[in-house]
């Protein structure tokens, strides 16, 4: 008899629903995972929820285990932590991270899951994909000892980047955001805080993660001559205008795009996606990352959670989705 689970789908732009989906028996080299927590990657997932993925980027933006197509119906997501219930002996009973959407149970190749290290709570492990994005950015645009660095945009990606940069010796890091309430987050991460108006200039590097044209422009304004902006934002189908007169040419400023879909060229010859993900999970041993977990809801509430995040009526950094010990149902 067929086994079934429940999954979150974007039925159409601005409309989410929970659907019953078939779950096959795991074959050789596969695992059956019971989900414990998922995280909502607010920036990307709200773009998907609103139907704002440009047609030219439909293929690029596909999640590893996505079903359906943009703008919908589509099953999307990639921050999943669960327990292996069937599979190879070395994974059985292990807590694992997988780039899988919001679903109560699922089957994937064993190579698609990465064990969560001891000392990393399952709830915190949902940040692995976001920390991996920050790791890739620091490989793309590596800081040097003593650098002055700004991170513009205190969302999930920006906060993870700031948390990693705070570990570098001699580096001065300021987290910049339009919301003054993010000062508490900056303090928890061990970095300075500033609003765009009060941020200190003369930066060697700026990591931009606000997904706004104004944020990117301010990032350029904060650079010292020969400085670089690492652009981590995804804008969907929005146009971005910049003022590239003034210091942009005379100061020989640079904008470098960083994207997590491929391993940074600086490490691609020596690191795989799995290596990078394992590193991200190991970095999550640090409880400082708990500061990013700013809300929690039950799986059944996910349609209204995404709607609230997408229209701005619900504020969160990483919103965690909790799954009860649901038993598999059969046809």
N, C-alpha and C positions, 0 to 999 in steps of 0.2 A: 504494500500500500504506500502511496506517495505521502511524504512528510511535508508539512507546511510551516512557514514562519511568517512574521509580519515585517513589513518594510515601509519606510517613508518614501513617497513619490511626490514630485512636483507635477501635478496633473496638467496644469497650464500656468502661465505667469500669474503670480499672486495667489495661487490655489494649491495647498498641500493636502495630502491625504495619506492615511495608513491603509495599505493593501496586504492581502494574504498572498504569499508567493510560495512556489514549490521549492523544496530543498532536496537535492538528490542525495543518495547514499555516497559517502566518500569512497573513491577508488584508490588504487595503489598510488602512493605519493601525494595524497590529498589529506586535508584535515577538516573536521567539522568543528566550528567554533561557536560557542554560546557567548553572545555579546554581554559585557558587563557595563561598559560606558562608551559613549561616543561623544565627540566634541563637535561643536558647530564652528567651522571656519568662517567667521562672520563676513569678511569682505567678499570672498569668492562665492560662498553659498547664498548670500543675499542677492548678488548679481544674477546667479542662476535662478533664484526664486522669482525675481522680478522679470525674468526673460530678457536680460540685457547682454547676453553673450553674443558678440557680433557673428554673423554668418561666416565671415572669413576665418574665425577662430574656433569654430565648432569642433574641428578635429583636434586642434592643439589643446583645447580645454577639457577633453574627455578625461574623466577620472578612470583609474586602472580597472575598476569593476563596475563601471557605469552601465546601466541598462536604459534603453530608450535614447532619444535624441533631443537636443535643444530645439526650440524652447520648452518642449514637453509633449507628452508625458516623459519624465526622466527620473531615474533613481540615481541620486548624486550624493557624494560625501566621501571622506577619506581619512577620518580620524577615529579609528575603531580599536577598542581594547576588549579582549574577551578571553575565555578559557577554552582550551582544546579539549573536546569531549571524545573525539575519535581521531585516530591518526597514528603516525609513527611513535614508537615507545618513548623516544627522547623528547617528544613534545606533549605527550598525553598528560593532561592536568596542568600544563604550564599556562601562565598568563602571557598573552602575546599581543603585539600591535600589528595592525594590518590596514592598508589603504582601502578600506571597504566602506560602503555607504551605511546609513542608519538602518540596521536590520537585526532582528532578534537572534537569528542563527543563520549560518552560511557555510558553504563549502568552497575552499580555494586550494590551489597547490600549496604543499607544505613550504615551498621556497618563498611564498608570498607573505609569510608571517615571520616576525622577529620576536624572540622571547624578551619579555620585560625583565631587566635585571632586578635582583633582590635589592630591597631598599627603595624602590620606585613604586609608590602606590598606583594601583590601576587608574584611579581618577586623574592623577597627575600625568600618567603616561599618554593620555589623549593629546598632549601637547607635542608629541614626538614629531609629527609632520611639520609643525610650525617651527620648532627648534631646528629641524633639518633645513628649512628654508633659510633661517638665520646663519647656520653653519655654511651653507653654500654661498651666501652673500659675503661672509668673511673670507672665504676662499677666493671669491671673485675680486674683492677689493680689500686686501689684507691690511690691517692697521700695523703701525710700527710703534716701538717703544717710545713713549713720550708724546704721542699724537694728541691733538685737540680734536675731539669728535662730537658731532651732534647727531642725534637720531630724531628725525622729524616725523611725528605721528606715533602716538602711544597706544596703538592697537596691539593685537596679538603679535604680529610680526615685528613691529618696532620694539615692543617690550622685550621679546625674546632676544633680539639683537642687542639691546641695551644690557640685558642680563649677562650675555656672553662678553661684551666689550668691557664690562666692569671688572672682569678677571684679568685683563691685560695690564702688565706692570707699567706704571708711570703714565697711563692714559687718563686724560680728563674727558669725561663723558657727560653730556647734558641731554636729557630727554625733553623734547619740545612738543607741546600740544596746545591746541586752542582751549582745552578744558582745564581750568586751574585745579580741578579736583584730582587730576592725574598726578599732582605733586606727591600724594600719598603713595602711589604706585612707584614713582621714581625713588622715593626714600626706601621703600621695601626692597628695591632692586640694587640699592647702593650707589645711585647716580644722582647728579644734580637735576633740577627741573627748571624749565623756563617756558614762558609763553612765546609765541612768534615775535612779539614786540620786544621782549626783554632778553631774548637769546643772544649770547655772545658770539661775535663773528670771529674771523681769523682762523676758521677750522681747516685742518688738513683733509679731513674726510667728513662727509655727511651721508648718513644712510636715510633715505627718504621712504616712508611707508604710510603716508597719510591718504594716498589715492586721490589727491586734489591738485589742481593746477597751482593754486595759491601756495600749497605746501612745497611743491617742487620749485617754484620761483623763490620762495624764502630759503630753501636749501641752497640754491645757487648763491643767493645774497650772503649766506653765512660763510662761504668759502674764502680761504686765503688764496693768493695767486698760485696757480698750478694745482689747485685742489680738485677733488673728484667727488661727485655725487653718485652714490650707488642707488639706483632706482629699483626699489622692490615692489612698487605699487602695480596693481592691475586696474586699468581704467574701463574695461568693457568697451562699449561703443561710444564713449564720451571723447570729444576733442579736448586737447589741452593747449592753451596758448601761453607762450613764454616771451619775456622781454630779453632778447639776446644781444642788445646793444650794451653800452657801458662796459662793465668789467668782464663780460663773458669772453670776448676775444682778447682784449688787452691783458687779462689775467690768465689766459690760456686754461680756462676751466673745462672740466670734462663731466659728461654724464655717462655712466656705465650701467646698462641694464643687467639685472641679475634675476634669473628665473630658475626655479627649483626642478623643472621638468627634466633637465639634463645636469649631470655632475659638472661642476665648474671645470673649464679647460685647464685650470691650474692644478687639478687633482685627477682629472679623468683617466689618465694613464695608470694611476696607482690606486684608485678608490672606485668601488662600485656603488650603486644605489644602496645595496644592502649594508655596505660598510658605513656609508654616511648615516643611514637610519640607526644602525647600532650605536654609532657615536652619539647621535642625538639622544637616544634613550639612556646612555650612560651619563650624559650631562644632566639628565633629569633627576639624578640622585640628590641634587641640591634643592632643598625645600624652598628656596627663594622663588621658584617658579610657581608655587602655590598662590602667589599674589595675582597671577593671571586668571585663576579660576574664580570667576565672579558671579556665577549663578548656576542653578541646577534645577532641572525639571524631569518629570517622568516621560518615558517614551511616548505615551499616549498624548502628551501635550505638545509634541514637536510641531504639528501644523500651526498652532497658534504662536509658538515660540518663533518660528521662522518668519511668520507674518509680522510679528512685533519688531524683530530685528531689522527686517527689510524696510518697514515704514518709519523706523526711528522711535516708535513708542516704547520699545524695550531696550534698555542699555545694558551692555555686557562686554567683557573682553572675550574670554572663552566661556561659552555657556555649555555646561556639561549635561548630557542626557543620561539618566540612570535607567537601567533595565532590571526588572525583577527576574526571579528564577522561573521564567515561563517554560512550561513543558511543551514539547513539540506536539502539534496536532496532526491527525491523519485524515485522509479523505474518507 
